[in-house]
Amino acid sequence: MSGAALGAAVAAVLPLVYLVIRSFERGWAGFADTVVTGQVLALLTRTLGLVVGVVAVATTLALPMAWLVARTDLPRRRLWTVVGALPLVFPSYVAAFSLVAVLGPTGRLQQLLARWGVERLPDLAYGYSGALLLLSLFTYPYLYLLLVAAFRDLDPALEESSRSLGIGRRRTFFRVVVPQLRPALYSGILLIALYTLSDFGGVSIVRFNTFTLSIFQAYQALLDRTVAASLAMLLALLSFVLIFAEARLIRGIRPHRTGVARPSPPVRLGKWKWPATTLLAAVALLNLGLPLLTVTVWGVHAFLADNPLTGPSGQSVGVAAVRSLGVAAAAAVVAVALALPIVTWAVRYPSRLGRWVERLAHSGFALPGLVLALSLVFMSTRMARPLYQSLTLLVVAYVVRFLPEALAATRAAMVTVSPHFEEVARSLGRRPMAILSSLTIPLVRPGLLAGAGLVFLTTMKELPATLILRPTGFETLATRIWSNASEGIYSQAAVPSLWLLVMSALPMYWLVIRPALAPRKSTRAMGDLLEAIGVGEAE
């Protein structure tokens, strides 16, 4: 078991090691000559500016929304809890082409306003404003879910003590409640920042040049891929800086509890009840109604066409859907199979080596999909040429990228299972593998299924790694959507988008909707799972 865990950890960290070697093969001077330029500085400024803007807007959305559904008497709170989390099902590239198709200078909104003489809308759907709106609306759920769980887990005693000392409700919130939310805030902000750094499909469609888009263009140039490798290395460094900064901030923070386990009484909104409901409805209209309506309308247009399920490449959407299902299922099975021995070693047989193996296995999460794909391209072309542009390498990329999700879910289940059951089985003469198959796996099955669902869902939506590593002619739903949307063929992009949303519905229900509708304990477990994925084992 320890051998399998160690092999999985080495495989997870190997792409990063090779990327470092590839980036610095010309030495520090060569690397500096590539990245210390005015163009790269401008690129860095744009990317970090987008990260800061998205974090600010997403936090501004997530914090009041989480407070409303977790701590107030808002009507139909369970429904709004689910609605607030649903944008997670939309890939950024689906949301991006919906945004452009409706809010673009000559989009659907302009066409509706044309009768009043509006010939062109402001160019807000493209560039920085478009990327900011897009990523803010579709990343805030990462923080929102963590905050909902954190709000429901707070002990009201501290707030009551503050109020009894004459401190008003608003000052109590910022001086007593918000400090207790810091672990959830830091973890959620980290997830949003990493997502923004790694996003490729959305920013490419709204035409905002960030690191990912520049790396992809440098890779496609086919002249000197050292530039692509150096930029990828710089992006990986940015990701690691964010992870370690978050670990530094969160280290030592523990929510202060009085030992009294009771829920907080709901805050009465009074006259603010309907304005609050209107705010939630407006956000839902933008991040749920807009993309759903867009893909549905364009999908109807495609079905009314002569050949609705066939795109310019001649491959049916059905074939792309089957391929997406196949690679996503393979990645989910392999990731869970690797996560089980790693977590078992780290939790059941704790040691310094086991902790380091688990930490190394989390390294793939810090690598944006585009960076991971490039490192595997460089490595396979020089060390394992037969793997280049093969399905095996594509699945390897998915597993390395999303293994932390399977690890987090499996660990969350493993730590709740008492080791005494396994000790009793060993005392009765059962062998380790027999105990694992007949006792441990059935007990941690919910965590294994949750991990498999997370890996399946994120693999279905993964775009940049698929674009670079897929075999020639191999199309998935993600690549079909992106290629058609980037060319402005929205009717052809809508049909695979609908397929992708439908196929993502079941894991989305299992992972987000069901816990959100469940009691407090299940909602907190979902928050803990997201926090574990974001933090990994960085500290």
Beta strands, then each sheet from edge to edge (+ up, - down):
end
